[in-house]
Amino acid sequence: MKSVALIDYGMGNLHSVAKALERVGGRVRLAKTPEDMEGCARIVLPGVGAFRDCMAALKASGMDEALISRARSGAPMLGICLGMQAMMSRSFEFGEHRGLGLIAGDVVPFPGDFPARGCKIPHMGWNDVTPREPAHPVLAPLAGRQVYYVHSYYCAPADEAHALAACDYGGVRFAAVIGRDNLIGVQFHPEKSQQAGLALLEAFLAWKP
């Protein structure tokens, strides 16, 4: 079984993510401190909530610097939804806030006129995910499948090559997946995406960056 440190900073959908990882062969350890990550080969950073609160919680526990260190060491890391956004340089959600800076770029809101155009915010429900070609090995199982989204902000990487897959909502084509080297982040929720999500998590556990 692959050992996975599931980062617990008080905001993630931990139970559902842990169960999904265990279902595809992961051995999950909840990690609240840097020491809790020791011995774990892979890292999953989940998240539901506000960017500002996420980063404040990570900094308070020292997990921000620990995650940056583990990322630089080459450990495979998966960010989910807010966890993906935290991997970016900064976010403009409720002000301007610094992220982990693992992938250069910003987290920005959908256009303010979306409701007037009939597009609800947050973007919620099933939608496409279109990988770049050739598809990243973690994304290969998603071909032709839809996944489940819940978000009001999206990632805009500074380098287009770091946008590994796209989704269109209301005419805005945004990065559904970001990544580079040993890092990958998904805007959707694998733990809510049924068989497609489980296939992605299984591919992450097997991934050898």
C-alpha positions as CSV (number, residue, x, y, z in Angstrom):
1,M,0.0,0.0,0.0
2,K,1.1,3.6,-0.7
3,S,1.5,5.8,2.4
4,V,-0.3,9.1,2.0
5,A,-0.1,12.1,4.3
6,L,-3.5,13.8,4.2
7,I,-3.0,17.3,5.4
8,D,-5.4,18.2,8.3
9,Y,-5.6,22.0,8.8
10,G,-9.2,22.0,10.0
11,M,-10.9,22.9,6.6
12,G,-10.7,19.8,4.3
13,N,-13.3,17.3,3.6
14,L,-11.0,14.8,5.3
15,H,-13.3,11.8,5.9
16,S,-14.5,11.5,2.3
17,V,-11.0,12.0,0.9
18,A,-9.5,9.5,3.2
19,K,-12.1,6.9,2.4
20,A,-11.6,7.4,-1.3
21,L,-7.8,7.1,-1.0
22,E,-8.2,4.0,1.1
23,R,-10.6,2.5,-1.4
24,V,-7.9,2.6,-4.1
25,G,-5.1,1.2,-2.0
26,G,-3.8,4.2,-0.1
27,R,-2.6,4.0,3.6
28,V,-3.7,7.3,4.9
29,R,-2.3,9.2,7.8
30,L,-3.8,12.5,8.9
31,A,-1.1,15.1,9.2
32,K,-1.6,18.1,11.5
33,T,2.1,18.9,12.0
34,P,5.3,18.6,9.9
35,E,6.3,15.6,12.0
36,D,3.1,13.7,11.0
37,M,4.3,13.7,7.4
38,E,7.5,11.8,8.1
39,G,7.6,8.4,6.5
40,C,4.7,9.2,4.1
41,A,5.7,8.9,0.4
42,R,2.9,11.0,-1.0
43,I,1.0,14.1,0.1
44,V,-2.6,15.2,-0.5
45,L,-3.7,18.7,0.4
46,P,-7.5,18.9,0.4
47,G,-9.6,22.0,1.1
48,V,-13.0,23.5,1.4
49,G,-13.4,27.1,2.5
50,A,-11.6,30.4,2.1
51,F,-8.0,30.8,0.9
52,R,-7.1,33.3,3.6
53,D,-8.1,31.0,6.4
54,C,-6.4,28.0,4.8
55,M,-3.1,29.8,4.6
56,A,-3.4,31.2,8.1
57,A,-4.0,27.6,9.4
58,L,-1.0,26.2,7.5
59,K,1.3,28.9,8.7
60,A,0.1,28.6,12.3
61,S,1.1,24.9,12.4
62,G,4.3,25.3,10.3
63,M,2.8,23.2,7.6
64,D,3.3,25.8,5.0
65,E,7.1,25.6,5.1
66,A,7.0,21.8,5.5
67,L,4.9,21.4,2.4
68,I,7.2,23.6,0.4
69,S,10.2,21.6,1.6
70,R,8.5,18.2,0.8
71,A,7.5,19.5,-2.6
72,R,11.1,20.6,-3.3
73,S,12.3,17.1,-2.2
74,G,10.3,15.5,-5.0
75,A,7.5,13.9,-3.0
76,P,4.4,13.5,-5.2
77,M,1.8,16.0,-4.1
78,L,-1.9,16.4,-5.0
79,G,-3.9,19.5,-4.2
80,I,-7.7,19.3,-4.2
81,C,-10.0,22.3,-4.8
82,L,-8.8,24.9,-2.2
83,G,-5.7,22.8,-1.7
84,M,-4.9,23.3,-5.4
85,Q,-5.4,27.0,-5.1
86,A,-3.1,27.1,-2.1
87,M,-0.3,25.8,-4.3
88,M,-0.4,29.1,-6.3
89,S,1.5,32.3,-5.7
90,R,-1.5,34.4,-4.5
91,S,-5.2,34.7,-4.3
92,F,-7.6,37.6,-4.7
93,E,-10.3,36.0,-2.6
94,F,-11.4,38.5,0.1
95,G,-8.3,40.7,-0.5
96,E,-4.9,39.7,-1.7
97,H,-3.2,36.7,0.1
98,R,0.1,34.8,-0.5
99,G,-0.1,31.1,-1.3
100,L,2.6,28.4,-1.1
101,G,4.1,29.6,-4.3
102,L,4.7,26.1,-5.6
103,I,3.2,27.1,-9.0
104,A,3.4,30.7,-10.2
105,G,0.1,32.4,-10.9
106,D,-3.0,33.8,-9.3
107,V,-6.4,32.6,-8.0
108,V,-9.0,34.9,-9.5
109,P,-12.9,35.1,-9.4
110,F,-15.3,34.3,-12.1
111,P,-16.7,37.5,-13.8
112,G,-19.0,39.6,-11.6
113,D,-21.7,39.6,-14.2
114,F,-22.1,35.8,-14.3
115,P,-25.4,35.8,-12.4
116,A,-26.9,38.4,-14.8
117,R,-25.8,36.0,-17.6
118,G,-27.6,33.1,-16.0
119,C,-24.4,31.5,-14.7
120,K,-24.5,30.7,-11.0
121,I,-21.6,31.3,-8.7
122,P,-20.3,29.1,-7.3
123,H,-19.7,26.8,-10.4
124,M,-21.3,23.7,-8.9
125,G,-22.0,20.3,-10.4
126,W,-20.8,18.0,-13.1
127,N,-18.7,19.3,-15.9
128,D,-16.0,18.3,-18.3
129,V,-12.2,18.1,-17.8
130,T,-10.2,18.3,-21.0
131,P,-6.5,17.2,-20.6
132,R,-3.8,18.6,-22.7
133,E,-2.3,16.2,-25.2
134,P,-0.5,14.0,-24.4
135,A,-2.5,13.6,-21.2
136,H,-0.6,13.7,-17.9
137,P,-0.5,10.1,-16.5
138,V,-2.6,11.0,-13.5
139,L,-5.3,12.4,-15.9
140,A,-5.3,9.6,-18.4
141,P,-8.3,7.8,-16.7
142,L,-10.5,10.9,-17.1
143,A,-10.8,10.6,-20.9
144,G,-14.5,11.1,-21.8
145,R,-15.6,11.5,-18.2
146,Q,-17.1,14.4,-16.2
147,V,-16.1,15.4,-12.7
148,Y,-17.8,17.3,-9.8
149,Y,-16.9,21.0,-9.2
150,V,-17.7,23.4,-6.4
151,H,-15.8,26.7,-6.6
152,S,-16.2,30.5,-7.1
153,Y,-12.5,31.2,-7.9
154,Y,-10.1,29.5,-10.3
155,C,-6.4,29.2,-10.9
156,A,-4.6,31.2,-13.7
157,P,-1.1,29.9,-13.9
158,A,1.6,32.3,-15.1
159,D,3.0,29.6,-17.4
160,E,0.3,28.1,-19.7
161,A,2.3,24.8,-19.7
162,H,1.3,24.4,-16.0
163,A,-2.4,24.2,-17.0
164,L,-2.7,20.5,-17.5
165,A,-6.4,20.4,-18.2
166,A,-9.2,22.8,-18.9
167,C,-12.9,23.3,-18.2
168,D,-15.4,25.8,-19.7
169,Y,-18.0,27.5,-17.6
170,G,-20.0,30.4,-18.9
171,G,-17.6,31.0,-21.7
172,V,-14.6,31.2,-19.3
173,R,-12.0,28.5,-20.0
174,F,-10.1,27.9,-16.8
175,A,-7.5,25.5,-15.5
176,A,-9.2,22.4,-14.2
177,V,-5.9,20.9,-13.4
178,I,-2.5,22.5,-12.8
179,G,0.9,20.9,-12.3
180,R,4.6,20.6,-12.9
181,D,7.3,18.0,-12.0
182,N,6.0,16.2,-8.9
183,L,3.1,18.5,-8.3
184,I,-0.5,18.3,-9.5
185,G,-3.7,20.1,-8.4
186,V,-7.3,19.5,-9.4
187,Q,-10.1,22.1,-9.1
188,F,-12.8,19.4,-8.9
189,H,-13.4,17.0,-6.1
190,P,-12.3,13.4,-6.8
191,E,-14.0,12.2,-3.7
192,K,-17.3,13.5,-5.1
193,S,-16.7,12.4,-8.7
194,Q,-17.6,8.7,-8.3
195,Q,-15.7,6.3,-10.5
196,A,-13.8,9.0,-12.4
197,G,-12.5,10.4,-9.1
198,L,-11.4,7.1,-7.8
199,A,-9.6,6.4,-11.1
200,L,-7.7,9.6,-10.7
201,L,-6.7,8.9,-7.1
202,E,-5.6,5.5,-8.1
203,A,-3.5,7.0,-10.9
204,F,-2.0,9.5,-8.4
205,L,-0.9,6.6,-6.1
206,A,0.7,4.8,-9.0
207,W,2.4,8.0,-10.4
208,K,6.1,8.1,-10.6
209,P,7.1,11.6,-11.5
